[in-house]
Amino acid sequence: MPYGSGIDLMQWNSHDGPGLFVIAMFGDIASDNETKQFCEVMGIPYIAKPLNLKELFDLLVQKLS
């Protein structure tokens, strides 16, 4: 992203955009511990690429339940 990181976006969302549901998607979550830890602390669900549609569907159903 040209003007910030994924963490910047998720921090903005948690402060200025409450009520929005976010699922973070990472290209290589195993090597990005900072982002993974941020998501865990903030309670933001995340999935790794390549996208697994069943995993995405399960996250959506879990959130909507």
C-alpha positions as CSV (number, residue, x, y, z in Angstrom):
1,M,0.0,0.0,0.0
2,P,1.4,3.4,-0.9
3,Y,0.5,5.3,2.3
4,G,0.9,2.7,5.0
5,S,0.9,-0.9,6.0
6,G,-1.8,-3.4,6.7
7,I,-1.2,-2.8,10.4
8,D,-1.8,1.0,9.8
9,L,-5.1,0.1,8.1
10,M,-6.3,-2.2,10.8
11,Q,-5.4,0.4,13.5
12,W,-7.4,3.0,11.6
13,N,-10.3,0.6,11.4
14,S,-10.2,-0.1,15.1
15,H,-10.3,3.6,16.0
16,D,-12.0,5.5,13.2
17,G,-14.1,2.8,11.5
18,P,-15.7,0.8,14.4
19,G,-18.3,-1.7,13.3
20,L,-16.4,-2.8,10.2
21,F,-15.6,-6.5,10.0
22,V,-12.1,-7.2,8.7
23,I,-10.4,-10.4,7.8
24,A,-6.6,-9.9,7.2
25,M,-5.0,-11.9,4.4
26,F,-1.3,-12.5,4.3
27,G,1.0,-13.8,1.6
28,D,3.4,-15.4,4.1
29,I,2.1,-15.2,7.6
30,A,4.8,-17.5,9.0
31,S,7.5,-14.9,8.4
32,D,5.4,-11.9,9.5
33,N,5.2,-12.4,13.2
34,E,4.5,-8.7,14.0
35,T,1.4,-8.6,11.9
36,K,0.2,-12.0,13.2
37,Q,0.7,-10.9,16.8
38,F,-1.1,-7.7,16.1
39,C,-4.1,-9.5,14.7
40,E,-4.2,-11.9,17.6
41,V,-4.1,-9.1,20.2
42,M,-6.7,-7.1,18.3
43,G,-8.9,-10.1,17.7
44,I,-8.7,-9.7,14.0
45,P,-9.2,-13.0,12.1
46,Y,-6.6,-13.8,9.5
47,I,-6.0,-16.3,6.8
48,A,-2.9,-17.1,4.7
49,K,-2.6,-17.1,0.9
50,P,-3.4,-18.9,-1.3
51,L,-7.0,-18.2,-0.4
52,N,-8.9,-21.2,1.0
53,L,-12.6,-20.6,0.3
54,K,-13.7,-23.0,3.0
55,E,-11.6,-21.2,5.6
56,L,-12.9,-17.9,4.4
57,F,-16.5,-19.2,4.5
58,D,-16.0,-20.6,8.0
59,L,-14.7,-17.2,9.3
60,L,-17.7,-15.4,7.8
61,V,-20.2,-17.9,9.3
62,Q,-18.4,-17.7,12.7
63,K,-18.7,-13.9,12.6
64,L,-22.3,-13.9,11.5
65,S,-23.4,-16.4,14.1
